[in-house]
Amino acid sequence: MSEHAFIRDLREIVGRTNVLASAVDLQLYQYDGYLEEHRPEAVVFVESTEEVARVVQACNRHGKPFVPRGGGTNLTGGTVPFAGGVVIEMIRMNRVLEIDVPNLRARAQPGLFNLELGNALAPLGYQYIPDPASQKAATLGGNVAENAGGPHCFKYGVTSNHVLGLTVVLPDGRVETFGGKAADTPGLDLTGLFVGSEGTLGICTEVLVKIVRQAEGVKTLLAIYDSIEEGSETVSAIVAAGMVPATLEMMDQLVIHAVEASLHCGLPMDCATLLLIEVDGLKDDLESQAAAIGELCKAHGAREVRVAKDDAERALLWAGRRGAFGAVARLAPSFLVCDGTVPRTALPQVLKKVAEVAGKYDLRIPNVFHAGDGNLHPLILFDWRDADMKARVLKAGMEILTLCAELGGTISGEHGVGLEKLEAMRLVMTEADIQAQRRVKAAFDPANLSNPGKMFPAKEVACER
């Protein structure tokens, strides 16, 4: 039986067994963590920059779109092959290529899980800061594509603040290097442009990042509240007092109950909300930092402030926070993870509004989020088999993003736009703003083959220039 010419070309590049094209295999790559599904024409496993470049060149010859994919954990549909074509599976490009301690740099392939880079650095006394809650399954390439955050990004910044250089395969198959080990490079900041571009400008095949020495010590606090307003008001109060904890995370009662039922972390079951706060730095300073924050929590309504007594208790508390999304899966067959951001002073107001949205659409919406960043993650529970409920979920999600925009925030903290927020882009950008970004995309990808259909809503013809 003769093979399709395109599939045959792909198999000549990476080998027959590294190209999937059967209906059953393709079904596994037609979705990610979002609600939409689109089936690709082929899935190609690559192991080198050269292979990625040759696969992209083959896509150009045949006019096929392509989308890079790592762990498939994207929550906005960013790795869904919206226009068909090829999924380029990067998960086998998973090596740490260099750890340069004297220059505080590390270089790795994009298929490496975020946590694995941390594990490689820890024995040397160093760390890579961005740490999404999904770091066990999220890859560095995905972190770059979405400009991922994480609990420690409140103090230290998100992925774009830690990436110094990239090797990329451009949409026409050329290989280029952006940035480098030096603190600054002349010309346009193409590294900065590429981080957060969601695979629309090409595919990164190597990532050069900053690393930092691990803090001499850490102290972890759990502040427990009987009202969600008091918890959220404490967040602003801590920052207003000039304190910058390493993390400021928040969970509401529904999430706490799910986490306890799943992971048994010792969280209080009778509170409305809790803050997980961590301070880091010199050991001599930790006690005073923790004491000052603890007093501030109590002054703003905390009924109790616990301090983790040892590393084991700290690890258990963090297991609860990092496992929260998984634990919430106990509450419903499916959930949509919203990802909006507001000024942290607006947290009490927006959390009250989220509860109103839940009532309006007859849905349950637990909250777990990066409170220090004002980055919300309302988790809208539903049953994916119920079409009416799914429609209400999408409306509720859009309404929450609208609230974030109206309160001076934005539509993404770390998950990107993908397919989910195409129309939400108009909440924070004018058509002219969007058109300017489309032109940047067109300069890199005139044939529109690199992850098409993402980030930019359909054109409004009247605004075309």
C-alpha positions in Angstrom: 0.0 0.0 0.0 1.5 3.4 -1.0 1.9 6.0 1.7 0.8 9.6 1.5 3.8 11.6 0.1 3.8 13.9 3.1 3.9 11.1 5.6 6.6 9.4 3.6 8.7 12.5 3.7 8.4 12.8 7.5 9.4 9.1 7.9 12.4 9.6 5.8 13.5 12.4 8.2 12.9 10.8 11.7 12.4 7.1 10.9 9.2 5.1 10.3 8.5 4.4 14.0 8.7 8.0 15.0 5.8 9.1 12.9 2.3 8.3 14.1 -0.6 8.5 11.5 -3.2 6.0 12.6 -6.6 7.2 13.7 -6.1 5.7 17.2 -2.7 7.2 17.7 -3.8 10.6 16.4 -6.8 10.7 18.8 -4.4 10.9 21.7 -2.9 14.1 20.4 -6.1 16.0 19.5 -6.5 17.6 22.9 -4.7 19.2 25.8 -6.0 20.6 29.1 -8.6 22.8 27.4 -12.1 21.8 26.2 -11.6 21.8 22.4 -10.3 18.9 20.2 -8.9 18.9 16.7 -7.2 15.9 15.2 -3.7 16.3 13.5 -2.7 14.6 10.3 0.5 13.2 11.9 2.5 13.2 15.1 6.3 13.4 14.7 8.8 12.6 17.5 12.0 14.6 17.2 15.3 14.3 19.0 17.4 17.2 17.7 17.3 20.8 16.4 18.3 19.4 12.9 15.3 17.0 12.9 12.9 19.8 14.0 14.3 22.0 11.2 13.9 19.3 8.5 10.3 18.5 9.7 9.4 22.2 9.5 10.9 22.4 6.1 8.8 19.4 5.0 5.7 21.1 6.3 6.6 24.2 4.2 7.0 22.1 1.1 3.6 20.5 1.6 1.9 23.6 3.0 1.1 21.8 6.3 0.6 23.7 9.6 2.5 22.5 12.6 2.3 22.9 16.4 5.0 21.9 19.0 3.9 19.9 22.0 5.7 18.7 25.1 3.8 17.4 28.2 0.4 18.4 26.7 -0.5 20.2 29.9 -1.5 23.5 28.3 -4.8 24.8 29.7 -5.9 27.1 26.9 -5.8 24.9 23.9 -2.3 26.1 22.9 -1.1 22.7 21.8 -4.3 21.6 20.1 -3.7 21.3 16.3 -6.5 23.6 15.4 -5.8 23.6 11.7 -4.8 19.9 11.5 -1.3 19.3 10.1 1.5 18.0 12.3 2.1 17.8 16.0 5.8 18.0 16.6 6.4 16.1 19.8 9.4 17.5 21.7 9.3 15.3 24.8 12.4 13.3 23.8 14.5 16.5 23.6 14.9 16.4 27.4 18.5 16.8 28.3 20.3 19.3 30.5 23.0 20.5 28.1 25.1 22.7 30.4 25.3 23.9 34.0 27.6 26.9 34.1 27.8 27.8 37.8 30.5 30.5 37.6 28.3 32.4 35.1 25.0 31.4 36.8 23.6 30.0 33.6 22.1 26.6 32.5 21.2 25.4 29.1 18.6 22.7 28.4 16.4 21.1 25.8 12.7 22.1 25.7 11.3 18.7 26.5 12.9 18.7 29.9 10.3 18.8 32.7 10.7 22.0 34.8 11.2 20.0 38.0 14.0 17.9 36.4 16.1 21.1 35.9 15.5 21.9 39.5 16.6 18.4 40.6 19.8 18.7 38.5 20.7 22.1 40.1 19.8 21.3 43.7 22.8 19.1 44.6 25.0 22.1 43.5 23.1 24.5 45.8 21.4 26.3 42.9 17.9 26.6 41.5 15.9 27.8 38.5 13.1 30.1 39.8 10.0 29.7 37.6 8.1 26.8 39.2 4.5 26.3 37.8 2.4 24.1 40.0 2.4 21.5 37.2 6.3 21.4 37.2 6.3 17.6 37.4 4.6 17.4 34.0 5.2 20.8 32.4 8.2 21.2 30.1 10.6 24.1 29.8 9.6 24.6 26.2 6.0 24.9 27.2 7.0 27.3 30.0 8.7 29.5 27.4 5.8 29.3 25.0 3.3 30.4 27.7 5.6 32.6 29.8 4.7 30.4 32.8 4.7 31.6 36.4 4.5 29.7 39.6 4.4 30.3 43.4 7.9 31.8 43.6 7.3 34.3 40.8 5.7 36.8 43.1 9.2 37.7 44.4 11.4 36.6 41.6 9.4 37.1 38.3 8.0 34.9 35.6 9.8 32.9 32.8 10.6 35.9 30.7 12.6 37.3 33.6 14.9 34.2 33.6 15.4 33.3 30.0 18.5 34.8 28.4 18.7 33.0 25.1 17.0 30.6 22.8 17.9 28.4 19.8 14.8 28.4 17.6 13.6 26.8 14.4 11.8 29.6 12.5 8.6 28.8 10.6 10.5 28.4 7.3 12.9 25.9 8.8 15.9 28.1 9.4 17.7 27.8 12.7 18.6 31.0 14.6 20.0 31.8 18.0 18.5 34.7 20.0 20.3 36.3 23.1 23.1 34.6 24.9 25.0 34.3 28.2 25.8 38.0 28.4 23.4 40.2 30.4 22.5 42.3 27.3 22.7 41.9 23.6 22.4 44.7 21.0 19.5 45.0 18.6 15.9 44.0 19.1 15.0 41.7 22.1 14.0 38.7 20.0 14.3 36.4 23.1 11.7 38.6 24.9 9.5 38.5 21.8 9.6 34.8 21.5 8.9 34.1 25.2 5.1 33.9 25.5 4.5 33.7 21.7 2.7 30.4 22.2 4.5 28.6 19.3 3.2 31.1 16.7 6.7 32.4 15.8 8.5 29.1 15.6 9.8 26.3 17.8 12.5 26.6 20.5 14.9 23.8 20.6 17.3 25.0 23.3 16.7 27.3 26.3 19.4 29.3 28.1 18.3 30.4 31.6 19.6 32.3 34.7 20.1 30.2 37.8 20.5 31.5 41.4 22.0 30.2 44.6 19.4 28.6 46.8 18.4 30.7 49.8 20.3 30.0 53.0 17.0 29.2 54.7 13.2 29.2 54.3 10.2 29.4 56.7 6.7 28.4 55.7 3.6 29.8 57.3 -0.1 28.8 57.1 -2.5 31.6 58.0 -6.1 30.4 58.6 -9.2 32.6 58.1 -12.9 32.4 58.8 -13.7 34.8 55.9 -12.2 34.9 52.4 -12.3 38.7 52.4 -9.9 38.8 55.4 -7.5 36.5 53.7 -7.4 38.4 50.5 -7.1 41.8 52.3 -4.1 40.4 54.1 -2.3 39.9 50.9 -2.4 43.6 50.0 -1.5 44.5 53.6 1.7 42.4 53.6 2.9 44.0 50.4 1.9 47.5 51.5 3.9 47.0 54.6 7.0 46.6 52.5 7.4 42.8 52.9 8.1 40.6 49.9 7.6 36.9 50.8 8.9 34.3 48.3 5.3 33.0 47.9 1.8 34.1 48.8 -0.7 31.4 47.8 -4.4 31.1 48.6 -6.9 28.3 48.7 -10.6 28.5 49.5 -12.7 26.0 51.4 -13.8 23.8 48.5 -10.2 23.3 47.5 -9.0 22.7 51.0 -11.6 19.9 51.4 -10.6 18.3 48.1 -6.9 18.5 49.0 -7.4 17.0 52.4 -9.5 14.2 51.1 -6.9 13.4 48.5 -3.5 14.2 50.1 -4.1 14.4 53.9 -1.9 17.4 54.5 -3.3 18.4 57.9 -5.2 21.5 56.5 -8.0 22.8 58.7 -11.4 21.7 57.4 -13.5 24.4 59.1 -12.0 27.6 57.8 -13.1 29.7 54.8 -9.7 30.2 53.3 -5.9 30.0 54.0 -2.8 31.6 52.9 0.4 29.6 52.3 3.3 32.1 52.8 7.0 31.4 52.5 9.9 33.7 53.4 13.4 33.0 52.3 16.9 34.5 52.7 19.6 34.6 55.4 18.8 32.3 58.3 19.4 35.1 60.9 16.6 37.1 59.3 14.0 34.4 58.9 12.5 34.5 62.4 11.9 38.2 62.3 10.4 38.1 58.8 8.0 35.3 59.7 7.1 36.9 63.0 6.3 40.2 61.3 4.1 38.6 58.7 2.4 36.4 61.2 1.4 39.5 63.3 0.1 41.2 60.2 -2.0 38.1 59.3 -3.5 38.2 62.8 -4.1 41.9 62.6 -6.2 41.3 59.5 -8.3 38.5 60.9 -6.3 35.3 60.8 -7.6 33.1 63.6 -4.4 31.1 63.7 -0.9 31.2 62.1 1.0 28.0 62.0 4.8 27.8 61.1 6.0 24.5 59.6 8.3 23.0 62.2 10.6 21.1 59.8 11.2 20.3 56.1 8.8 17.3 56.2 5.9 19.5 57.3 6.8 22.2 54.8 6.9 19.5 52.0 3.5 18.3 53.0 2.0 21.7 52.9 3.5 22.3 49.4 2.3 18.9 48.3 -1.2 20.1 49.1 -0.8 23.3 47.1 0.9 21.7 44.1 -1.6 18.9 44.1 -4.6 21.1 44.4 -5.7 21.0 40.7 -5.5 17.2 40.7 -7.4 17.0 44.0 -10.2 19.1 42.7 -10.8 16.5 40.0 -12.5 14.5 42.9 -15.3 17.1 42.9 -16.5 16.8 39.3 -15.7 14.9 36.0 -14.2 18.1 34.5 -13.1 21.6 35.3 -12.1 24.7 33.4 -9.1 26.6 34.8 -9.6 30.3 34.5 -6.4 32.4 34.5 -7.1 36.1 34.9 -5.1 38.7 36.8 -6.2 41.8 38.8 -4.3 44.3 40.9 -3.9 42.6 44.3 -6.0 45.3 46.0 -8.9 44.2 43.9 -8.8 40.6 45.1 -11.6 40.9 47.7 -13.9 42.5 45.1 -13.2 40.0 42.3 -13.5 36.9 44.6 -16.9 38.2 45.6 -17.9 38.7 42.0 -16.6 35.2 41.1 -19.0 33.8 43.7 -21.8 35.8 42.1 -20.9 34.4 38.7 -21.1 30.9 40.1 -24.6 31.6 41.4 -25.7 33.2 38.2 -24.8 30.2 36.1 -25.6 27.5 38.7 -22.0 26.3 38.9 -19.5 25.5 41.6 -16.3 27.5 41.4 -13.5 26.8 43.9 -10.5 29.0 44.0 -6.7 28.3 44.3 -4.3 31.0 43.1 -1.2 33.0 43.2 -2.5 35.7 45.5 0.7 37.7 45.6 0.6 38.2 41.9 -3.2 38.9 41.8 -3.3 35.9 39.5 -6.6 34.1 39.9 -7.4 30.5 39.1 -11.2 29.9 39.6 -11.8 26.3 38.7 -15.2 26.0 37.1 -16.6 22.5 37.8 -18.8 20.7 35.3 -19.6 17.4 33.6 -18.2 17.5 30.0 -21.1 15.1 28.9 -23.6 17.9 29.7 -23.7 20.2 26.7 -25.8 22.8 28.5 -23.5 22.9 31.5 -20.5 23.2 29.2 -22.0 26.2 27.5 -22.7 27.8 30.9 -19.0 27.2 31.9 -17.7 29.0 28.8 -20.0 32.0 29.5 -18.9 32.0 33.2 -15.2 31.9 32.2 -15.6 34.8 29.8 -17.5 36.8 32.4 -14.7 36.3 35.0 -12.1 37.5 32.4 -14.3 40.5 31.7 -14.3 41.3 35.4 -10.5 41.0 35.6 -10.2 43.5 32.7 -12.8 45.9 34.1 -10.9 45.9 37.5 -7.6 47.0 35.8 -6.2 43.5 35.3 -5.7 41.3 32.3 -6.9 38.0 30.8 -3.9 35.8 31.5 -1.3 35.5 34.3 0.6 32.5 33.0 -1.6 30.2 30.8 -1.6 32.3 27.6 -4.4 32.9 25.1 -4.5 29.8 23.0 -8.0 29.0 21.7 -9.8 29.8 25.0 -9.2 33.6 25.1 -9.2 34.6 21.4 -12.3 36.9 21.9 -11.1 37.9 25.3 -8.1 39.6 23.7 -10.5 42.4 22.7 -11.2 43.1 26.4 -7.6 44.4 26.8 -6.5 45.4 23.3 -7.9 47.5 20.5 -8.2 46.1 17.0 -5.2 48.2 16.1 -3.2 46.6 18.9 -4.1 43.2 17.7 -3.4 44.1 14.1 0.1 45.2 15.1 0.8 41.9 16.7 -0.6 40.1 13.6 2.0 41.9 11.5 4.8 40.7 13.8 3.5 37.1 13.4 3.3 37.6 9.6 7.0 38.9 9.5 8.1 35.6 11.0 5.5 33.3 9.5 4.1 34.7 6.2 2.6 31.4 5.3 0.9 31.2 8.7 2.0 27.6 9.3 3.3 27.9 12.9 0.5 27.1 15.4 -2.1 28.9 13.3 -5.5 29.9 14.9 -4.0 30.8 18.3 -3.6 34.2 20.2 -5.3 36.4 17.6 -9.1 36.7 17.2 -10.6 36.9 13.7 -9.9 40.1 11.9 -12.4 42.9 11.9 -12.2 43.9 8.2 -13.1 47.5 8.8 -9.8 48.0 10.8 -7.6 46.5 8.1 -4.9 48.8 6.8 
